[in-house]
Amino acid sequence: MRRREGGFSLLEVMVAFIILSVSIGVLMQAFGGGVSLLSNAARQGQVVSLARSQLARVGGEWPFQPGVHSGKWQAYRWRVELQPYFPEGVEQSLQRTALLKITVTVHWSERGRERAYTLSTLRLVPAW
């Protein structure tokens, strides 16, 4: 009578290694995607903060006059455009105040692609 020894066959060990390698690959890809999303969120936070800080300079450092201001901060380039805004149906000569459209655009390069974020608002200012 022959006794059967306990243990795994070579085929069972190979299947286990294949399952392990596939699951590790999936986990690494998920982890890499999470890191990428975290990096993108941090960059987006910097971009929004930069755009809002440039918007805050209007009326302080820069007068409420039509024009363009631009500059660079770290890897970002920004541009602030101030232009009059005239809503339809409003008589211009009767206005004591004016609307100024302020557009802030931040540009940067990411993975060889040019990216941009634009923030626009209207401000009520004394008429020119």
PyRosetta script that sets phi, psi and omega in degrees:
from pyrosetta import init, pose_from_sequence

init()
pose = pose_from_sequence("MRRREGGFSLLEVMVAFIILSVSIGVLMQAFGGGVSLLSNAARQGQVVSLARSQLARVGGEWPFQPGVHSGKWQAYRWRVELQPYFPEGVEQSLQRTALLKITVTVHWSERGRERAYTLSTLRLVPAW")
pose.set_psi(1, 131.4)
pose.set_omega(1, -175.4)
pose.set_phi(2, -100.6)
pose.set_psi(2, 133.1)
pose.set_omega(2, 177.9)
pose.set_phi(3, -94.3)
pose.set_psi(3, 141.6)
pose.set_omega(3, 178.5)
pose.set_phi(4, -90.8)
pose.set_psi(4, 127.9)
pose.set_omega(4, 179.8)
pose.set_phi(5, -83.5)
pose.set_psi(5, 144.7)
pose.set_omega(5, 178.4)
pose.set_phi(6, -77.9)
pose.set_psi(6, 158.3)
pose.set_omega(6, 178.7)
pose.set_phi(7, 136.8)
pose.set_psi(7, -178.6)
pose.set_omega(7, -177.7)
pose.set_phi(8, -106.6)
pose.set_psi(8, 148.2)
pose.set_omega(8, 175.8)
pose.set_phi(9, -81.4)
pose.set_psi(9, 165.5)
pose.set_omega(9, 179.8)
pose.set_phi(10, -60.0)
pose.set_psi(10, -38.2)
pose.set_omega(10, 179.5)
pose.set_phi(11, -63.6)
pose.set_psi(11, -43.0)
pose.set_omega(11, 179.1)
pose.set_phi(12, -64.5)
pose.set_psi(12, -39.9)
pose.set_omega(12, 178.4)
pose.set_phi(13, -64.9)
pose.set_psi(13, -41.9)
pose.set_omega(13, 179.9)
pose.set_phi(14, -65.2)
pose.set_psi(14, -42.3)
pose.set_omega(14, 177.7)
pose.set_phi(15, -62.1)
pose.set_psi(15, -41.1)
pose.set_omega(15, 178.7)
pose.set_phi(16, -62.9)
pose.set_psi(16, -42.4)
pose.set_omega(16, 178.0)
pose.set_phi(17, -65.4)
pose.set_psi(17, -37.9)
pose.set_omega(17, 177.8)
pose.set_phi(18, -64.4)
pose.set_psi(18, -44.8)
pose.set_omega(18, 178.6)
pose.set_phi(19, -62.6)
pose.set_psi(19, -42.1)
pose.set_omega(19, 179.3)
pose.set_phi(20, -63.1)
pose.set_psi(20, -44.7)
pose.set_omega(20, -178.0)
pose.set_phi(21, -67.8)
pose.set_psi(21, -38.0)
pose.set_omega(21, 177.4)
pose.set_phi(22, -65.5)
pose.set_psi(22, -43.6)
pose.set_omega(22, -179.4)
pose.set_phi(23, -67.9)
pose.set_psi(23, -36.4)
pose.set_omega(23, 176.2)
pose.set_phi(24, -65.8)
pose.set_psi(24, -40.2)
pose.set_omega(24, 177.3)
pose.set_phi(25, -61.3)
pose.set_psi(25, -43.1)
pose.set_omega(25, 178.6)
pose.set_phi(26, -64.8)
pose.set_psi(26, -43.3)
pose.set_omega(26, 178.9)
pose.set_phi(27, -63.9)
pose.set_psi(27, -41.1)
pose.set_omega(27, 179.0)
pose.set_phi(28, -64.9)
pose.set_psi(28, -39.8)
pose.set_omega(28, 178.4)
pose.set_phi(29, -65.8)
pose.set_psi(29, -41.5)
pose.set_omega(29, 178.2)
pose.set_phi(30, -65.0)
pose.set_psi(30, -41.6)
pose.set_omega(30, 178.6)
pose.set_phi(31, -64.3)
pose.set_psi(31, -43.2)
pose.set_omega(31, 178.5)
pose.set_phi(32, -62.8)
pose.set_psi(32, -39.5)
pose.set_omega(32, 177.5)
pose.set_phi(33, -65.3)
pose.set_psi(33, -37.9)
pose.set_omega(33, 178.0)
pose.set_phi(34, -65.5)
pose.set_psi(34, -41.0)
pose.set_omega(34, 177.9)
pose.set_phi(35, -64.7)
pose.set_psi(35, -40.6)
pose.set_omega(35, 178.1)
pose.set_phi(36, -63.3)
pose.set_psi(36, -43.3)
pose.set_omega(36, 178.1)
pose.set_phi(37, -64.1)
pose.set_psi(37, -38.4)
pose.set_omega(37, 178.2)
pose.set_phi(38, -65.1)
pose.set_psi(38, -41.0)
pose.set_omega(38, 177.7)
pose.set_phi(39, -64.5)
pose.set_psi(39, -42.7)
pose.set_omega(39, 178.1)
pose.set_phi(40, -64.1)
pose.set_psi(40, -39.1)
pose.set_omega(40, 178.9)
pose.set_phi(41, -65.2)
pose.set_psi(41, -40.1)
pose.set_omega(41, 178.1)
pose.set_phi(42, -64.7)
pose.set_psi(42, -43.2)
pose.set_omega(42, 179.2)
pose.set_phi(43, -64.4)
pose.set_psi(43, -42.8)
pose.set_omega(43, 179.4)
pose.set_phi(44, -61.7)
pose.set_psi(44, -38.9)
pose.set_omega(44, 176.7)
pose.set_phi(45, -62.1)
pose.set_psi(45, -41.1)
pose.set_omega(45, 177.2)
pose.set_phi(46, -64.2)
pose.set_psi(46, -43.5)
pose.set_omega(46, -178.4)
pose.set_phi(47, -63.1)
pose.set_psi(47, -46.6)
pose.set_omega(47, 179.9)
pose.set_phi(48, -64.1)
pose.set_psi(48, -41.2)
pose.set_omega(48, 178.6)
pose.set_phi(49, -62.7)
pose.set_psi(49, -42.9)
pose.set_omega(49, 178.0)
pose.set_phi(50, -63.2)
pose.set_psi(50, -44.7)
pose.set_omega(50, -179.8)
pose.set_phi(51, -63.0)
pose.set_psi(51, -43.0)
pose.set_omega(51, -179.9)
pose.set_phi(52, -67.3)
pose.set_psi(52, -36.0)
pose.set_omega(52, 178.8)
pose.set_phi(53, -68.2)
pose.set_psi(53, -35.7)
pose.set_omega(53, 176.9)
pose.set_phi(54, -69.5)
pose.set_psi(54, -36.2)
pose.set_omega(54, 177.1)
pose.set_phi(55, -63.8)
pose.set_psi(55, -36.9)
pose.set_omega(55, -179.8)
pose.set_phi(56, -68.6)
pose.set_psi(56, -21.0)
pose.set_omega(56, 179.8)
pose.set_phi(57, -73.5)
pose.set_psi(57, -21.1)
pose.set_omega(57, -179.3)
pose.set_phi(58, -70.1)
pose.set_psi(58, 127.8)
pose.set_omega(58, -178.5)
pose.set_phi(59, 93.9)
pose.set_psi(59, -16.7)
pose.set_omega(59, 176.3)
pose.set_phi(60, -105.1)
pose.set_psi(60, -80.6)
pose.set_omega(60, 177.5)
pose.set_phi(61, -71.4)
pose.set_psi(61, -39.4)
pose.set_omega(61, -177.4)
pose.set_phi(62, -109.4)
pose.set_psi(62, 133.1)
pose.set_omega(62, -180.0)
pose.set_phi(63, -71.2)
pose.set_psi(63, 163.3)
pose.set_omega(63, 176.9)
pose.set_phi(64, -77.3)
pose.set_psi(64, 64.9)
pose.set_omega(64, 179.4)
pose.set_phi(65, -127.7)
pose.set_psi(65, 144.2)
pose.set_omega(65, 177.2)
pose.set_phi(66, -57.4)
pose.set_psi(66, 140.1)
pose.set_omega(66, 179.9)
pose.set_phi(67, 166.0)
pose.set_psi(67, -175.1)
pose.set_omega(67, -178.3)
pose.set_phi(68, -132.2)
pose.set_psi(68, 136.5)
pose.set_omega(68, 174.5)
pose.set_phi(69, -127.5)
pose.set_psi(69, 142.2)
pose.set_omega(69, 179.2)
pose.set_phi(70, -148.1)
pose.set_psi(70, 165.0)
pose.set_omega(70, 179.5)
pose.set_phi(71, -176.7)
pose.set_psi(71, -171.3)
pose.set_omega(71, -178.0)
pose.set_phi(72, -138.2)
pose.set_psi(72, 141.3)
pose.set_omega(72, 174.2)
pose.set_phi(73, -139.5)
pose.set_psi(73, 119.2)
pose.set_omega(73, -175.2)
pose.set_phi(74, 49.9)
pose.set_psi(74, -121.8)
pose.set_omega(74, -177.5)
pose.set_phi(75, -92.1)
pose.set_psi(75, 7.7)
pose.set_omega(75, -174.9)
pose.set_phi(76, -108.3)
pose.set_psi(76, 142.9)
pose.set_omega(76, 171.5)
pose.set_phi(77, -114.2)
pose.set_psi(77, 135.2)
pose.set_omega(77, -178.8)
pose.set_phi(78, -126.4)
pose.set_psi(78, 155.2)
pose.set_omega(78, -179.8)
pose.set_phi(79, -144.6)
pose.set_psi(79, 129.9)
pose.set_omega(79, 179.1)
pose.set_phi(80, -116.7)
pose.set_psi(80, 121.6)
pose.set_omega(80, 178.0)
pose.set_phi(81, -112.5)
pose.set_psi(81, 129.4)
pose.set_omega(81, 175.9)
pose.set_phi(82, -115.5)
pose.set_psi(82, 124.0)
pose.set_omega(82, -179.9)
pose.set_phi(83, -144.8)
pose.set_psi(83, 146.4)
pose.set_omega(83, 179.1)
pose.set_phi(84, -62.0)
pose.set_psi(84, 147.8)
pose.set_omega(84, 178.7)
pose.set_phi(85, -125.7)
pose.set_psi(85, 123.2)
pose.set_omega(85, -178.6)
pose.set_phi(86, -117.0)
pose.set_psi(86, 106.6)
pose.set_omega(86, 178.3)
pose.set_phi(87, -67.5)
pose.set_psi(87, 148.9)
pose.set_omega(87, 179.4)
pose.set_phi(88, -68.1)
pose.set_psi(88, 143.9)
pose.set_omega(88, 174.7)
pose.set_phi(89, 83.8)
pose.set_psi(89, 4.6)
pose.set_omega(89, 178.8)
pose.set_phi(90, -109.7)
pose.set_psi(90, 125.4)
pose.set_omega(90, 179.8)
pose.set_phi(91, -70.3)
pose.set_psi(91, 121.5)
pose.set_omega(91, -175.5)
pose.set_phi(92, -65.3)
pose.set_psi(92, -37.5)
pose.set_omega(92, -174.9)
pose.set_phi(93, -70.9)
pose.set_psi(93, -19.8)
pose.set_omega(93, -178.6)
pose.set_phi(94, -89.1)
pose.set_psi(94, -5.2)
pose.set_omega(94, -176.4)
pose.set_phi(95, -80.0)
pose.set_psi(95, 133.8)
pose.set_omega(95, 172.1)
pose.set_phi(96, -98.5)
pose.set_psi(96, -17.2)
pose.set_omega(96, 175.7)
pose.set_phi(97, -125.1)
pose.set_psi(97, 164.2)
pose.set_omega(97, 179.8)
pose.set_phi(98, -130.8)
pose.set_psi(98, 157.2)
pose.set_omega(98, 173.8)
pose.set_phi(99, -99.8)
pose.set_psi(99, 134.2)
pose.set_omega(99, 178.3)
pose.set_phi(100, -116.6)
pose.set_psi(100, 122.8)
pose.set_omega(100, 177.6)
pose.set_phi(101, -89.6)
pose.set_psi(101, 124.3)
pose.set_omega(101, -179.7)
pose.set_phi(102, -114.4)
pose.set_psi(102, 123.8)
pose.set_omega(102, -179.5)
pose.set_phi(103, -123.0)
pose.set_psi(103, 121.6)
pose.set_omega(103, 177.1)
pose.set_phi(104, -110.1)
pose.set_psi(104, 126.2)
pose.set_omega(104, 177.9)
pose.set_phi(105, -123.5)
pose.set_psi(105, 128.8)
pose.set_omega(105, 178.0)
pose.set_phi(106, -113.3)
pose.set_psi(106, 129.4)
pose.set_omega(106, 179.5)
pose.set_phi(107, -116.0)
pose.set_psi(107, 145.9)
pose.set_omega(107, 173.7)
pose.set_phi(108, -158.2)
pose.set_psi(108, 163.0)
pose.set_omega(108, 177.3)
pose.set_phi(109, -105.0)
pose.set_psi(109, 137.0)
pose.set_omega(109, 179.6)
pose.set_phi(110, -142.2)
pose.set_psi(110, 118.8)
pose.set_omega(110, -179.3)
pose.set_phi(111, 54.1)
pose.set_psi(111, 41.3)
pose.set_omega(111, 177.4)
pose.set_phi(112, 78.9)
pose.set_psi(112, 4.2)
pose.set_omega(112, 179.7)
pose.set_phi(113, -115.3)
pose.set_psi(113, 142.7)
pose.set_omega(113, 176.5)
pose.set_phi(114, -81.6)
pose.set_psi(114, 127.4)
pose.set_omega(114, -179.6)
pose.set_phi(115, -118.2)
pose.set_psi(115, 157.4)
pose.set_omega(115, 179.2)
pose.set_phi(116, -149.5)
pose.set_psi(116, 148.9)
pose.set_omega(116, 175.5)
pose.set_phi(117, -132.1)
pose.set_psi(117, 130.6)
pose.set_omega(117, -178.2)
pose.set_phi(118, -121.1)
pose.set_psi(118, 135.8)
pose.set_omega(118, 177.8)
pose.set_phi(119, -126.9)
pose.set_psi(119, 124.4)
pose.set_omega(119, -178.5)
pose.set_phi(120, -125.9)
pose.set_psi(120, 147.8)
pose.set_omega(120, 176.7)
pose.set_phi(121, -154.3)
pose.set_psi(121, 166.7)
pose.set_omega(121, 174.8)
pose.set_phi(122, -115.7)
pose.set_psi(122, 139.4)
pose.set_omega(122, 175.9)
pose.set_phi(123, -125.1)
pose.set_psi(123, 139.7)
pose.set_omega(123, 176.1)
pose.set_phi(124, -87.2)
pose.set_psi(124, 120.7)
pose.set_omega(124, -177.0)
pose.set_phi(125, -130.6)
pose.set_psi(125, 161.4)
pose.set_omega(125, 175.0)
pose.set_phi(126, -59.3)
pose.set_psi(126, 144.6)
pose.set_omega(126, -178.7)
pose.set_phi(127, -63.9)
pose.set_psi(127, 148.9)
pose.set_omega(127, -179.0)
pose.set_phi(128, -79.1)
pose.dump_pdb("model.pdb")
